[in-house]
């Protein structure tokens, strides 16, 4: 797994400033993984905007050559987040009543976000499977963005933030903002596809913010036989 953390550190990282059991992973990619993504970005691309929610002038499909990013980065994230759900763990490992699903990287794209552009609240892939975002290039710093003249006296400035919208039933919606700067280049958020999120616009630069995202969905499922379930 090409993440610059140890497996034992994952639980500590996902709890950081996000409650005791956040439904996403907050990780750092290694240089090798980032170099792979930059090579992908510089390859052949097709316009992806018609299939995406972003109010962004340039979003392009990219290819995971030889399934490299899935096998070396995403696969372990899927397994970790999938088995954090006790129902999944119980059904697969204890009751053996539900076979573990087989996943695949269904969509893979890069966003080139310009100032004033934004991504409205949305989920991915109809809420099925998992999704992720990798921050490749962040040309702004959240401290400067939050201190813009028309925001300096605002209670909760959000300019340039990434934000999760986490429902809590009758308790309403919890908005969890993730402020970003160049220090976050190489950071990956990996989350269930049902988790609604949005990206606020940034200001004051002609440079683009570049992110890579993807959707992971179910592939063919291999069912256990009755004999397998008894073992």
Helices and strands as residue ranges (DSSP letters): G 7-9, H 10-15, E 24-28, H 31-41, E 46-47, G 49-51, E 58-61, G 65-67, H 68-69, I 70-74, H 75-84, H 86-89, I 90-94, E 103-113, E 119-122, G 125-127, E 130-137, H 142-146, E 162-167, G 169-171, E 173-178, G 182-184, E 187-192, E 196-199, E 209-218, H 226-230
